[in-house]
Amino acid sequence: MSTPIKVPTVGESISSGVLSTWHFTEGANVSVGDLLFTLETDKISTEVTATESGLLKRFVPEGAEVKIGEVVAEITPASTENQNTSEKTLPQKGELQTKKEKSPEVTIAPVELRESQDSSISKKISEPTEAKSRLEGDVTRRKLTPLRRKIAAQLVSAQQTAAILTTFNEVDMSSIMHLRKEIQVSFQKKYGVKLGLMSFFIKAVVQALQAVPSINARLDEEELVENHYYDIGVAVGTEKGLLVPVLRHCERESLAGLEEQLVNYAKKAREGKITLADLQGGVFTISNGGVYGSLLSTPILNPPQSGILGMHTIQERPVAVNGQVVIRPMMYLALSYDHRLVDGKEAVTFLTKVKEVVENPLHLFIE
């Protein structure tokens, strides 16, 4: 008797997804626990494994959008005869799919022929429609993934529903860089993780939120909801899009504790194992465009949050210190905030507090 393979439930608000990858070919012999397919939704990726052993029969191709609960395959118990046949004619267990669904053949013409074809086509069409003479191979067209569609919708919604304003400041990174260099070896030996920059900024944001509680709030229709906890989201870029896993109880965590959470999330992101629960409940977001070389940007809010801090690349620049021009490693900071809740004075106060903590990191160890 065949066992149906259904798209699993992955969250209350998720009704569909894209079957992005089949990990076994049609007719392959699979065992209990084998990874069958990967499901991409607008929030997370989910790996679905086999609950029975037998021959796999697939009903939908890679890239198909499927509904939660939909039967996408079945597993039929393999008889001895089928097993012998499959060993001779089918790929071995665990072999990744290498062949895509059959598509029409496309012949690439030599340059000379392409030029003559373009020329002949252009004679047959009017001037306003010359773009149609482009060969089909000049563009690639594919459906957006659910995650990319969700990101697009959320960013547009943030722009349309919030009064977003951005204010800027800059911080001297000399003290943090010197401190990390001095204690990195002992820190890593004691805690098993490296001391990065992000943990310092998370602690700085917590203190700034405590100093300016209006940023640690959100609008819920006609009500103002004030948060009295400090779960901070950290934007992580992945091959599939931007994710914002949330670090919990940041006000209680040590720098080492924060670094451990960051390492765990980085590992889960690489493996595609970020869960829906990992992305929920944040009160504020930090985005570090500096890892990609960004010098300055205006980050967009992550609704329903009222603030997001943008970090940027560290760049040596001349600055005035005690009446003297010196070269210091500087970073621009950008705070985007919802002006419906936060006044300009409060936004500036917030950034000033972040600057103060980052430029005097030893206070974090004293506390």
Summary of the structure (lengths in Angstrom):
residues: 367
radius of gyration: 26.8
end to end distance: 64.4
largest distance: 87.9
contacts: 1063
relative contact order: 0.13
helix: 35%
strand: 27%
